[in-house]
Amino acid sequence: MADHATIPFGARFWQLWRPVWRLRHKANGLLFPALLLFWVLLLISPYIVINRIAAWADHTPISAETVTQRDTLKVSQQDERTAWDPKSLFKDSEGRFLDYKIPVVDWSIWFYLSLFGYYCAFFAAQKTDRGRAESLVMAQAWVVSCWIAYPIFAVLPADIDLRWQLGEMQGLYGFLYKAFHALDEPFNAWPCLHIAQSFVMASALARWWLQRKWTVAVWLLWPAWLGLCISVMTTKQHFIWDSITGTLLGVGVWAWMMRPGYRYLDRTADDELPLAKLG
């Protein structure tokens, strides 16, 4: 067994996974990814609390005069709940906010909603202790990426004042956008967890698909992920700054936790995997 000090942080498995680990053989191994996903979602659930607290804070509604200047794209539609306006970094030569200039692409919501498909990535890992250990690397990176973002959401809230640009949508898209807006208030702006989380999951998914020699699927995965990154702006869910910082967060957590964690597992024999703390 390797000295704990030599194990990279990404492969030092938390004891809180123990209840799930002990059930890893149930239902022919299919229960483990489902329980692991549930446990991760529980650990990242404070997202909703922070989102609602920011939205519920007292504020003065924006004035009618401000609303009438929307078409100029030069006047911010934010209220005082915003600590710092991320879109202030990006303006054109005429002073128009670039975030306002990005067009609405209603159908891009399908790319946006594809995030929840990545949640099924755990099911792509091999149904062995090695594959489950690799799943834990991804699970821990996913949780850490969220908990890096949460203090920023709480200390530097930003009203994502973009939804007014969607107009009145009808039919299926009207239903989808209204349903999503009911669940997710326009806060928790940056870093964009939609991008950070999906990168963490996509990088693990690509690894597991390559293990199965599903090369074509991996070729399709990354363009689809790029579509998701663009969609956070074309659905008016995030600012440009959010997308940049979300990408940096995802890549940073991958480089810090996932890459060294997977490299360690790759050079470790099956009977020496760091699983002792899991029982």
SEDO-98066 format. One line per 4 residues: number of its first residue (from 1); their letters; for each residue x, y, z of C-alpha. Coordinates in steps of 0.25 Angstrom, whole numbers, plus 5000, padded with zeros to 4 digits. Layout:
% residues N
NUM) A) X:Y:Z | ...
END
This chain:
% residues 279
1) MADH) 5000:5000:5000 | 5006:5014:4996 | 5009:5024:5007 | 4997:5033:5008
5) ATIP) 5006:5045:5006 | 5010:5041:4992 | 4995:5040:4988 | 4991:5052:4980
9) FGAR) 4979:5060:4986 | 4970:5055:4975 | 4972:5041:4978 | 4971:5042:4993
13) FWQL) 4956:5037:4995 | 4948:5043:5006 | 4942:5034:5016 | 4928:5040:5014
17) WRPV) 4927:5031:5001 | 4928:5019:5010 | 4913:5016:5011 | 4912:5016:4996
21) WRLR) 4924:5008:4994 | 4919:4997:5002 | 4908:4995:4993 | 4916:4995:4980
25) HKAN) 4913:4981:4977 | 4898:4982:4978 | 4889:4981:4966 | 4900:4976:4958
29) GLLF) 4908:4988:4960 | 4897:4998:4955 | 4893:5003:4969 | 4907:5009:4971
33) PALL) 4907:5020:4960 | 4892:5024:4964 | 4895:5025:4979 | 4908:5033:4976
37) LFWV) 4901:5043:4967 | 4890:5045:4978 | 4901:5047:4989 | 4908:5057:4980
41) LLLI) 4895:5065:4977 | 4893:5065:4992 | 4907:5071:4995 | 4905:5082:4984
45) SPYI) 4891:5085:4988 | 4895:5098:4995 | 4895:5104:4981 | 4880:5106:4982
49) VINR) 4881:5112:4996 | 4891:5123:4991 | 4883:5125:4979 | 4870:5128:4986
53) IAAW) 4877:5137:4997 | 4882:5146:4986 | 4869:5147:4979 | 4861:5149:4992
57) ADHT) 4870:5161:4997 | 4862:5174:4998 | 4865:5184:4986 | 4859:5196:4979
61) PISA) 4852:5192:4965 | 4859:5198:4954 | 4853:5211:4949 | 4844:5213:4937
65) ETVT) 4854:5222:4931 | 4865:5211:4931 | 4855:5201:4925 | 4852:5211:4913
69) QRDT) 4867:5211:4910 | 4869:5196:4908 | 4869:5197:4893 | 4882:5206:4894
73) LKVS) 4889:5194:4900 | 4897:5204:4908 | 4890:5205:4921 | 4891:5194:4931
77) QQDE) 4878:5187:4936 | 4883:5183:4949 | 4879:5187:4963 | 4887:5188:4976
81) RTAW) 4887:5174:4979 | 4899:5173:4970 | 4913:5175:4977 | 4920:5176:4964
85) DPKS) 4915:5176:4949 | 4922:5165:4941 | 4917:5171:4928 | 4924:5184:4931
89) LFKD) 4937:5178:4926 | 4932:5176:4912 | 4928:5188:4903 | 4929:5192:4889
93) SEGR) 4935:5205:4883 | 4921:5212:4885 | 4919:5207:4899 | 4909:5196:4897
97) FLDY) 4910:5184:4906 | 4915:5172:4898 | 4907:5163:4907 | 4894:5170:4902
101) KIPV) 4899:5169:4888 | 4900:5154:4888 | 4887:5149:4881 | 4877:5140:4887
105) VDWS) 4877:5127:4880 | 4864:5120:4886 | 4868:5106:4881 | 4881:5106:4888
109) IWFY) 4874:5103:4901 | 4875:5088:4897 | 4891:5090:4898 | 4888:5097:4911
113) LSLF) 4880:5086:4917 | 4890:5075:4912 | 4897:5078:4925 | 4888:5068:4932
117) GYYC) 4892:5057:4922 | 4906:5058:4927 | 4901:5055:4941 | 4899:5040:4935
121) AFFA) 4914:5040:4933 | 4916:5031:4945 | 4909:5020:4938 | 4920:5020:4927
125) AQKT) 4931:5015:4937 | 4935:5001:4937 | 4928:4992:4947 | 4941:4989:4955
129) DRGR) 4947:4995:4967 | 4957:5002:4958 | 4945:5008:4950 | 4938:5012:4963
133) AESL) 4951:5018:4968 | 4952:5026:4955 | 4937:5030:4958 | 4941:5035:4972
137) VMAQ) 4952:5044:4966 | 4941:5051:4957 | 4931:5052:4968 | 4941:5059:4977
141) AWVV) 4946:5068:4966 | 4931:5072:4963 | 4928:5075:4978 | 4941:5083:4980
145) SCWI) 4938:5091:4967 | 4925:5095:4973 | 4930:5098:4987 | 4941:5107:4981
149) AYPI) 4930:5115:4974 | 4920:5116:4985 | 4927:5127:4994 | 4928:5135:4981
153) FAVL) 4914:5134:4979 | 4911:5138:4993 | 4921:5150:4994 | 4920:5155:4980
157) PADI) 4905:5153:4976 | 4902:5158:4962 | 4888:5160:4956 | 4889:5153:4942
161) DLRW) 4881:5164:4936 | 4879:5158:4922 | 4866:5151:4922 | 4858:5163:4918
165) QLGE) 4865:5161:4904 | 4857:5147:4902 | 4844:5154:4900 | 4831:5147:4900
169) MQGL) 4834:5133:4896 | 4822:5124:4892 | 4820:5109:4890 | 4830:5098:4895
173) YGFL) 4842:5108:4896 | 4833:5118:4904 | 4830:5106:4914 | 4844:5102:4915
177) YKAF) 4850:5115:4918 | 4839:5118:4928 | 4841:5105:4935 | 4856:5107:4936
181) HALD) 4854:5121:4941 | 4845:5117:4952 | 4855:5107:4957 | 4868:5116:4955
185) EPFN) 4868:5131:4959 | 4877:5140:4951 | 4888:5140:4961 | 4901:5131:4964
189) AWPC) 4907:5137:4952 | 4922:5135:4952 | 4929:5126:4951 | 4919:5118:4942
193) LHIA) 4917:5105:4949 | 4909:5100:4936 | 4923:5100:4929 | 4932:5096:4940
197) QSFV) 4923:5084:4944 | 4921:5079:4930 | 4936:5080:4927 | 4939:5072:4939
201) MASA) 4929:5061:4935 | 4932:5062:4920 | 4947:5059:4923 | 4944:5047:4931
205) LARW) 4933:5042:4921 | 4944:5044:4910 | 4953:5035:4918 | 4943:5024:4920
209) WLQR) 4938:5024:4905 | 4953:5023:4901 | 4954:5011:4910 | 4943:5005:4902
213) KWTV) 4949:5009:4889 | 4937:5018:4886 | 4946:5028:4879 | 4935:5034:4870
217) AVWL) 4927:5037:4882 | 4938:5045:4888 | 4940:5053:4875 | 4925:5057:4876
221) LWPA) 4926:5060:4891 | 4935:5072:4891 | 4927:5080:4880 | 4915:5077:4888
225) WLGL) 4922:5082:4900 | 4926:5095:4893 | 4911:5096:4889 | 4908:5096:4903
229) CISV) 4918:5107:4906 | 4912:5116:4896 | 4898:5113:4900 | 4900:5119:4914
233) MTTK) 4901:5132:4907 | 4891:5131:4896 | 4880:5126:4905 | 4883:5139:4914
237) QHFI) 4887:5131:4926 | 4901:5136:4928 | 4911:5147:4924 | 4924:5146:4916
241) WDSI) 4932:5147:4929 | 4924:5136:4935 | 4928:5127:4923 | 4943:5130:4924
245) TGTL) 4944:5128:4939 | 4935:5115:4938 | 4945:5110:4928 | 4957:5113:4936
249) LGVG) 4950:5107:4948 | 4947:5094:4941 | 4961:5093:4935 | 4968:5097:4948
253) VWAW) 4961:5086:4956 | 4964:5076:4945 | 4978:5079:4945 | 4979:5080:4960
257) MMRP) 4971:5068:4964 | 4967:5059:4952 | 4979:5058:4944 | 4988:5054:4955
261) GYRY) 4978:5046:4961 | 4976:5038:4949 | 4991:5037:4946 | 4993:5031:4960
265) LDRT) 4982:5021:4958 | 4988:5017:4944 | 5001:5013:4950 | 4995:5006:4962
269) ADDE) 4992:4991:4963 | 4978:4987:4966 | 4982:4981:4979 | 4989:4994:4983
273) LPLA) 4978:5004:4980 | 4976:5014:4991 | 4962:5009:4996 | 4966:5005:5010
277) KLG) 4958:5016:5016 | 4945:5012:5009 | 4944:4999:5016
END
